[in-house]
Amino acid sequence: MSTKVVMEALSPTMEEGRLVEWKKQEGDAVAVGDVLAEVETDKAVMELVARAGGTLLKQVIPAGTTVPVSDLVAVIGEPGEDVGDVGAPPKKPAPKATKTEEQATQPAADRKRPSSMPAAPPAEAVTEGNGQQPAARPAAQAPGRGAPSGGRVKASPLARRMAAERGIDLASVSGSGPEGRVVARDLEGAVTRAPAAPAAAAPAPRSPVPAPPRVPAGVPFADVPLTQIRKTIARRLTQSIGPIPTFYLTTEVDMERSAEAREALLAGGGEKVSFNDIIIKATAMALKRHPECNAWWQDDHIRYWNEVHVSMAVAIEEGLITPVIRHADLKSLREIAAEARDLAGRARERKLKPEEYTGGTFSVSNLGMLDIDEFTAVINPPETGILAVGRMVQQPVVHEGMIAVRRRMRLTMSCDHRVIDGATGARFLQTLKGMLENPLALVY
């Protein structure tokens, strides 16, 4: 008896996923737990695994297709078993172009279409995702080294897209992933080793910048479907700005002593500590003293957390993701530095597990490294506060009755007024400012 394979909800918020690559082909033997395909949702590349054994009788949708959760994607059964027209679209005239465009702009929950009708984005469009079911795991690397028998180089989906955008031949790149698979960091090296352009260009920013869509010559514009991560960002930020009554509090911090403490830590060797690590640690300790800011809005109640889990905003090529440093108040600066570096690296490679980017109680977003003096960040529901960190600059200020040049930095806290009142947020910022200006308690 055949078993239908459907697009699984690999996270609590997943509504649709893009099937990136089939790992099993029609006619291949399948065991329970085998990886059938790689699926991109809005945070990471996940594996769609088999729930039954047998033979993969039919791939209902081709690679590159985006389908809603619970739509049929494949059929597993006994060899030679007749699956009939399962997964075939209804026999009706093809919809007009205008109707197709209307369907493409409808929310996934409102769109009703046969699972075999692909809604594939162009080759350059990228989708990502998250996952939280027991069997959902970050995509494993394919076994083997180099190109398989068909001549196709083993590489992660993100690496393939980066190579296509930058004109890099994957066959010329040495993979550093498991068993020789090419991953994103290998392409960064390839770009560095590429011949220099005739005219020296300005150094590229260290933070990932999305590549602009390619518009063919002679064409006035190009429409690029929303990626999964961009859909999620749009939905959640609309949810945040719309109903959440937000107000903002800004303060300026003297970072001279924090800078001196960091220099002392760097001189002592060991894990390198960044200013962002210091801010995360100070934020966590301030939240411990002000639990009224360490809370979730839950519609009919407020959840005040006794544990402090700080989400840190990380820019990736396709958007933004917020890995969580759990129990940040209990960890040393060096522990936070090591964990933050690991989480940020795996976030950019889209290898985070669902539990590593969910469950934060307060967020920190830092754009100081991009020369932003001050900004307001959007609250990430159900959290009720987020700290926006500007750049650190040397300024002439009055210090101890004299003019002195000191390193200064602006912090802006976005507050959900349903939970945090003005005085409440101000007291939190006072505590945070005091810790950053006298960081002795942070260094342990």
N, C-alpha and C positions, 0 to 999 in steps of 0.2 A: 504494500500500500504506500502510495507516494506521500511525501511530507512537503508542505509549502513553507518556503523560507521568506520571511517578510523583513522589511526595513525596521530594525529594532530602535527603540528610544534609548540611546546610549547615554542620556542624561535626563534629569527631571524636566528640563526646559526644552529639550529637542523636539522640533516639529517636523523637520525634514532633514535628509542627508543626501550627500552626493557620493555615488559609488565611483571611487577613483580608479580602482583596478581589480579585476577578477584574479584571485589567487588559485582558484580551481576552474578548470575548463570542463565543458560538457563531455561526459564520458569518464571523467576522473573518479576514482574511488574516494569516498569521504567517510571519515570516522567522526564520532561525536567529539566536539571541541576543535576540530580542524578549522583553520582560517579559510573562509570562503572568499572574502573580499575585504579591501580596505575602504573605509567610509570616512569622508570628511564632514564634520559637523561644525559648530561655531567656535570651537576651542582647540581641537586636536584631531589628528588622524587616528581613527579607532579601527579595531578589527571586528568584522561580522563573522561570528563563528557558527559552526553547524550544531544544531540541537538534535540531529538524528543522523544515523549512519546509513550508508548505501552508496549510490552512484549519483553524481550530479547530472540529472537528466536534461535540464533546460535552464539556460540563463534568460530570464524574462526581460531584463533591461540591459542595455549595453553600458559599458564603462563610460563615465562622464555624465550620466543621467542623475538629476536631482529628483528625488521622490519623497512624498510624505511618509511619516512613520506609519507602520502597519500595511503599507502597500506591498504587494507581492514582488519579489525580485528573482526567485529561483525555485526550482522543484527538485527534491531529492527522492529517489525511489530505488527499485530493483532494476538491474540491467535489462533493457528491452521493454520495460514497462511503458505502456502508451499513456502519455499525458494529455493527449488530445489538443484542444485549442486553449489550454489553460494559459492565462496571461495575455491572450490575444485581445486587441481592442475591439469594441463593438463595431459592427459593419454599418457605418453611416458616412455621409459625405464629409470631406475634410472641412473643418471650420475655416471661415474667412480670416484673412490676415488681421483685420481689426479685432475680431473676436479673440484671436490668439494673444494679441497684445493686451486685451482686457484681462484675460486669464493670467498672463504673466505678472500683472500688477496687483492681483488679488492676494490677500494674506493666505498662507498655506492652509490655515484651518477652514477657510471659506472656499477653497478651490476643490472642485470635484472632477477628477479626470481619471481615466484608466491608468493603472500603474505602468503599463507598457508604453505610454505616450511620453517620450523623453522631454525634459525641460532643461536640456543641457546648456550651460553657459559656454561662451567661447573659450578657446584653449587657454587664453591668458587669465580668465576669471578663476579665482581661487576660493574655495570654501573650506571652512574648518569646523571643529566641533568639540563637544565634551561628551562625557559618558559616565554612568554610575551603576550600571547593572553588574551583577557579580561576574559575568563572563566577559565584560568589556575590558579590554586592555589596550594600552598604547600600541600602535602598529609595530609589530616585530619586523626585524630586518630579514629579508629573504636570504636563504642559505646560498652558499656558493660564492665564488669570487669572480669578478669580471663579468663579461656578457654571457647570458645563457645560450643554449644551442641555437635559438632564433636570432642571435646577434644583438639582443637588447641588453644594454648596460644596466646593471642593478643599481637603482638609485631611489631615494625617497621622493614622494610626490612634490614636496617643496623644492628639492634639489632639481628635479626635472623642469619645473616652471622657471626657477631662477636661471638655469642653463639656457632655456629657450629665449628668455628675455634679454640675456646678456650675450647671446651668440657663442656660447661655450660648447665645445664638443665633449660630451660626457665620456666618450671613449678615451679621451686624452687626460682625464682626471683620475688621480689615484684616490680611491675611497678609503676613508678612515673608520667607517662604520663597521658593525659586526660582519665578519667574513668578506670585507672588501666593498661593502655597499657605499655608494657616494651619498653623502649627506650635505646639508647646507654649508657647514663650516669648510668643507673641502672646496666649494666654489669660491668662497672668500679668498682662499689661498690662490685659486686659479686666476682670479681677477688681479691679485697682486703680482703674479708672475707673468701676466699678459704684457705684450710690448707696450711701451709708453706711447701716448698720443703725441703727435708733433708739437702741439702747444700744451704747455703745462697747465692743467686745470686746478682750480682751488680744491683743497682737500675736502673729501666728502664728510658729512657729519657722521658721528659714530652711531647715532640712533637710526634704526631702520626707517627708510622713507619709501612709501608705496610708489611703485613704478606707474607713470601715467599710462592710460590706455593708448594703444596704437591706432591712429586715425590714418587710413590710406590717403595718399595724395589725391587731390581733386574731390575729396568727400568732405562736406562741411562739418560733419560731426559723426561720432560713433556711440551707439548705446551699448553699455556693458551691464549685464544683469548684476544685481546685488549679490555679493558673496554671502555665505552663511554668517560669517562674523560681523559683516556690516549690517545685515538684517537684525542681528541680536543687539548690536550697539544702538541702532535706530529705535528699536522697540523699547529697550530698557531706559534709554535716556529720555525718550518721550514720556515714558511712565514716570520718570523721576521729575523732570521739569514741570510737567503738566499738573499733577495733583499735589505735589509736595510743596508746602509753603517754605521756601528757602530764604535764609538771610545770611549775610556774610560778615565776618569779623577779621580785621587785618591788624597785625602787629609787626614791629620791626625788632629783630634780635641782634645783639652784639655777639658775633661768633668768634671773637678773638681767642677766648679761652678754649672753646671747642676745637679750633684749628690747632692750637698748641698741644692739646691732649692727643689729637690725631697724629700730629708729627711725632710725638713721643712714642705712640703705639707703633708707628711705622719704623721708627729707629730701633725698636725692640725686636723686630723680626716677627715671624709668624704670619697669620692670615692678615691680609691688607684690609684695613677698615676705611670705608668711604664716609663722606659727610652724610650721605643718605642713610647709611647704617646707624650713624649716631642719632639722626632724626627719628628713625624708626624706634630705636631703643628708648629715647626720651619720650616719644609719643606713647609708647606702651606703658611706661612708668607713670606718666601723667594720667592716662586712662584708668590705671589702677587706683589712683587717688580720687578720680572723678568718675565713678561708675555710671553716673547719670548721662555721660556722653558715650558710654560703651554699651550701646543698646540697639535693638531692632524695633522698627514699627511693624506691628502684626495686625493691623486693621481694627481688631476689637480689643487689643491689649498691647502693652509695651513689654518687651523681653529685655531685662537688664542682665548683662553677662558678668559673671564673676571671673571668667577666663578672658584673656586679652589675645585676640588673633588679628594681627595687622595685615591688611591687604596692601600690597605695593603695586602701583600701576607700572606695567612694562609695555613699552611700545614695540610692536612687531610689524612686519611688513604689511599685514592685512588689517591692522587696527590696533586694538588695545586688549590686554588681558591682565588680570590682577591675581598673581600668585599670593598665597597666604603664609605668613610666618606665624606659626601657632605658638601660643604661650610666650610671646615675645618679651613680656615683662620678666620672665624667669631665665632668659638666656643672656649670656655675656655678649659684649660687642663683637668679639671674634666669632662666636657661634652664629650670631645674626649675619655677620659679613659672609661667612662661608655658605650659609643657607640661602641668603639672598642671591649670591652669585650663581649658585647651582640652579635655583628656581628660575632666575632670569634667563640663563643659558638654555635650559630645557624648554622654557616658554617660547623662545625664538625658534627653536627646532620643532615646536609643537609636540612635545613628548610628555607634557604634564598629565598626571592622573586627575580625575575629577575632584578627588578630595583635596588636591593641592591648589585648586583655584576657587573653591567654594567654602562658605562658612566664616568669612571674615567678619569682624565686629566693628572695624573702623578702617578707613583707607588713607594712604599717603600717596600723593601724586607730585612728582618732582620734575619741573622743566627748567631748573636752574642751569643744567649743563647745555641747554640750548639758548642761553642768554636771555631768558624771560625774567623780567624783574618781578612781576606780580601777575597773578591770574586767579580766576575763580573756577574751581573744579565742580563737576556734577556729582551729586550723591549717588552712590550705588545701592539701590534698595536691596534688602530691607534695612541696611545700615542707615544711621541717622546723622552721620558726620563724615567729612573728608577734609584732609589738610592739603592745601596747595602750597608748594615750596618754590620760591623764586631763586634767582641766582645770588651768589655771595659776591659783594663788591667792596672794594676799599673806599671808604668815605672819610672826609674830615668831619669830626664830631667833637663835641665838648665831652671830655672824659676826665673826671676827677678835677674839674675846674680849669682844665687846659685843653687847647685844640690838639687833637691827635688823629692820626689816620688809623681807622679801625675797620675790620671786616664786618659787614652788616648784611642781613638777609631778611626778606619779608615773608611772613607766613599768613595765609588767608584760610580761614576755616569756614566751610559751608555747613550750615546747621539746618536740620529739619525742625521747624518751629513747633511741630506737634509734640516733640519730645524734649528738645533743648531750647531753653529760653535764652535771651540775650545775656543776662548776668551769668547764667550757667556756663555758656560757651566762653565768656570772657574770663571767668575764673580758671577754666581749663587752660586757656592760652597763657594766662599768667604763670601757672605752674610749669607749663611746657617751656616758656621763655626763661624762667628761672633755672630750669635744669640745663638748658643749652648754654646759658651764660655762666653757669657754675657746674661744669660737667663731671666733677670728681666722683659723684655717686654713680655715674654711668660706666666708669672704667673699672670693670672687675670681671 
